[in-house]
Amino acid sequence: MPIIQSIERALKILDLFNEQTTELKITEISKLMGLSKSTLHSILKTLQLHGYIDQNRENEKYRLGMKLVERGYFVVASMDIRQKAKGWLTDLSLKTGQTTHLGILEGGEGVYIEKIEGKQAAIAYSRIGRRLPIHSTAMGKVLIAWLNDAERDSLLLDYDYTLYTQATLQSRAALLETLVQVRQQHYAIDNEENEPGVRCVAVPVWDHEGKVIAALSLSTLISRVNDSELMHYRQLLQETGYQLSLELGYPGTSPR
């Protein structure tokens, strides 16, 4: 398998830092890496641009950036929440016969990190690791509905509102209007916006700080689940999301 040298060098630079070595001068990095300062400068500036390396303005030494903390948080949180959520998702799938998912926001998209297949479900497109557009899925809408203005503006900058079906939201204004409704009702619905004939409902999962860190969703086929049944499933999903949030230390009350 071919190795991309620039990426390997960048990763080796990150590995130079540890509990004992929290900051390094470029001359020290140059010596440890066996690379010239000019070569290192472009790599460090690229890492710095993306938040993986920071530079102390007082002494000009380099240190690990906050983006690594953020990425590490996603890994740890997703591992912990996946373990806690699996039982709840399984129970919900048994009650409804539908497929249930757990997802997180990663890189401007939703990502399934757990899935329980329902016995009555005939939806095969979902899988663990599948990435989801935020504008056309119930889960995506929930994952961004509680972002602050700066986070949301950054996420939606130059966002591509791909048209998946005739029902897909096609503009920033339409999405923002929908997000207001999501926050008010504490759930989101994808009404054939991502897949023809498929409706999904999603709810937030809150952590101990009252922050939305994930979403639960339930997928249905319009041909098999009517409006009344979907609303019943939505209530069960909301209760499941609340119970999971309590396990994660959520201090709030049920949105129902």
Secondary structure, DSSP 8 states (H G I E B T S, - for coil): ----HHHHHHHHHHHT--SS---B-HHHHHHHHT--HHHHHHHHHHHHHTTSEEE-TTT--EEE-HHHHHHHHHHHHHHHHHHHHHHHHHHHHHHH-SEEEEEEEETTEEEEEEEE--TT----S--TT-EE-TTTSHHHHHHHHTS-HHHHHHHHTT------STTS--SHHHHHHHHHHHHHHT-EEEESSSSTTEEEEEEEEE-TTS-EEEEEEEEEETTT--HHHHHHHHHHHHHHHHHHHHHTT--S----
